[in-house]
Amino acid sequence: MGFLSGLFGGSAVSDDEDATGTGTTLTCDCCGDEVDENEMQEGQCEECYNSDDAAAKYCCGAIYEDGEDTCQSCGEPL
């Protein structure tokens, strides 16, 4: 009856949403905050995703996660 109730004036709330109209919340991989799934990007909240300090940086096949600002191989800024 769920399909037909949508056609005949039933609730427009999807299975992923609760009755309050909010979507599913997820935990940010970086800061651990609970964030609406629509605000997540690659497992991070918008603030962490847009922060240069939070994301790992890559250069010359190496990963830099400890705040480095220069590639140890080529000397380029990260």
N, C-alpha and C positions, 0 to 999 in steps of 0.2 A: 504494500500500500504506500510505501515511501515515495516511489516514483509518481504515482497518481496524486498524492497529496500535494506535490509541488506544482502540478498542473492545475489543480482546483483550489488554489488559495492556501495551501499548507505552508508550513515553515520553509523559508528559503535558506536555512542554516545547513551548511554541508556537514558531512560526517566528521571532518577535521576540525570543525569549529564547535565550541560549546554554545549554550544558550545566550551568553553574554555578548557574543559577536567577536570575541577575540580568537585569534588563531592559536595554533600549537606553539608552546614556548620551548626553546632549545637552550642549552648551556654553551656559552662562548668558550672555545678552546683556549683562548688566551687569558681572559680575566675571570672566567667562571660565572659571570652574571647570567641570569635568565633573561632571554631576549625573544621577542616574537619571531617566528620563523621567517617572516617576510622581511625582517631587518638583518638577517644573517647573510654573510658573503664568505664563502669558502670556510665555513665553520667558525667564523669570528663575527662579533658585533660590529656595527659600522665604525665605532670609535677605534677599536683595535685594528680593524682592517685598514683604516685610513692613517693610522699612526705608523711612521717610519721606524720607530724604535721597536715595535712589537713583532714585526715580521722578520723572518729569517731572510738573509740575503745570500745570493749565489754569484760566484764569479770563478771562471777557470775550472769549473767542476767541483769547487769546494763550497761548503755551506758555512756561513758566518752567523752565529746566533748569540754571541756574547757581547754585542755592541761594537764590534770592530767597524772601522770606517774606511779601511784601505785593504785591497786584495793583497795577500802575501805573495802571490805568484807574479802578477803583472804590475802591481803598484797603483792600479786604477782605483778611484774612489768608489765605494759601494753604494 
